[in-house]
Amino acid sequence: MLLRIWWLITLLLTALGLVMGGAHVLELPARMQYEPQLYLRVTSTLYRFFGLVGGPLQVLALLFSIGLVWFIRARAAFRSTLVGTLSLALSLLLWFSR
């Protein structure tokens, strides 16, 4: 039961964290057509909470994902969960490196 709850929390945190990046990608074509002053005003006000909320969500998702890898280390889904965790860590590393 604990494993199922842990898995659900991991999935929810990961989805919430990754949806913010998806929103940026979907909005990019429209934002690229803005004048520089409008772009600066929009991005500094509209996305104020993306880093404040999205950063901790991504870190929590990674921590829960690492915990999930630990919980299922002796099961068949270990490799796929490990690959997913490493991918999540890579996405977070890429976000910090920009």
C-alpha positions as CSV (number, residue, x, y, z in Angstrom):
1,M,0.0,0.0,0.0
2,L,2.8,2.4,0.9
3,L,4.5,1.7,-2.5
4,R,1.3,2.5,-4.4
5,I,0.8,5.8,-2.5
6,W,4.5,6.7,-3.0
7,W,4.2,5.9,-6.7
8,L,1.0,8.1,-7.0
9,I,2.7,11.1,-5.2
10,T,5.8,10.7,-7.4
11,L,3.6,10.7,-10.6
12,L,1.6,13.7,-9.5
13,L,4.7,15.8,-8.5
14,T,6.4,14.9,-11.7
15,A,3.4,15.8,-13.9
16,L,2.9,19.1,-12.1
17,G,6.5,20.0,-12.4
18,L,6.8,19.1,-16.1
19,V,3.6,20.8,-17.2
20,M,5.2,24.3,-16.5
21,G,7.9,23.6,-19.1
22,G,5.3,22.4,-21.5
23,A,3.4,25.6,-21.1
24,H,6.5,27.6,-22.0
25,V,7.1,25.6,-25.1
26,L,3.5,26.0,-26.3
27,E,3.6,29.8,-25.7
28,L,6.9,30.3,-27.3
29,P,5.7,31.0,-30.9
30,A,3.4,33.8,-29.7
31,R,6.0,35.3,-27.3
32,M,8.6,35.4,-30.1
33,Q,6.4,37.9,-31.9
34,Y,6.2,40.4,-29.0
35,E,8.1,43.7,-29.1
36,P,11.1,43.7,-26.6
37,Q,9.3,45.9,-24.1
38,L,6.1,43.9,-24.1
39,Y,8.1,40.6,-23.9
40,L,10.0,41.9,-20.8
41,R,6.8,43.1,-19.1
42,V,4.8,39.9,-19.8
43,T,7.6,37.5,-18.8
44,S,8.5,39.4,-15.7
45,T,4.9,39.5,-14.4
46,L,3.1,36.5,-15.9
47,Y,5.7,33.9,-15.0
48,R,6.6,35.2,-11.6
49,F,5.5,32.1,-9.7
50,F,6.8,29.5,-12.3
51,G,10.2,29.4,-10.6
52,L,8.8,29.9,-7.2
53,V,6.5,26.9,-7.5
54,G,8.0,24.9,-10.3
55,G,11.5,24.6,-8.9
56,P,10.5,23.1,-5.6
57,L,8.0,20.8,-7.4
58,Q,10.8,19.5,-9.7
59,V,13.1,18.9,-6.7
60,L,10.4,17.1,-4.8
61,A,9.5,15.0,-7.8
62,L,13.2,14.0,-8.1
63,L,13.5,13.2,-4.5
64,F,10.3,11.1,-4.5
65,S,11.4,9.4,-7.7
66,I,14.7,8.5,-6.1
67,G,12.8,7.1,-3.2
68,L,10.6,5.1,-5.6
69,V,13.7,3.6,-7.3
70,W,14.9,2.5,-3.8
71,F,11.5,1.0,-3.0
72,I,11.4,-1.1,-6.2
73,R,15.0,-2.0,-6.5
74,A,14.2,-5.8,-6.5
75,R,11.3,-5.6,-8.9
76,A,10.9,-5.9,-12.7
77,A,10.1,-2.1,-13.1
78,F,13.4,-1.1,-11.5
79,R,15.3,-0.3,-14.8
80,S,12.5,1.8,-16.3
81,T,12.0,3.7,-13.1
82,L,15.7,4.3,-12.9
83,V,15.8,5.6,-16.4
84,G,12.8,7.9,-15.7
85,T,14.5,9.2,-12.5
86,L,17.8,9.9,-14.4
87,S,15.8,11.7,-17.1
88,L,14.1,13.8,-14.5
89,A,17.5,14.6,-13.0
90,L,18.8,15.5,-16.4
91,S,15.9,17.8,-17.1
92,L,16.5,19.6,-13.8
93,L,20.2,19.9,-14.5
94,L,19.5,21.4,-17.9
95,W,17.1,23.9,-16.3
96,F,19.7,25.0,-13.7
97,S,22.4,25.3,-16.3
98,R,20.7,27.8,-18.5
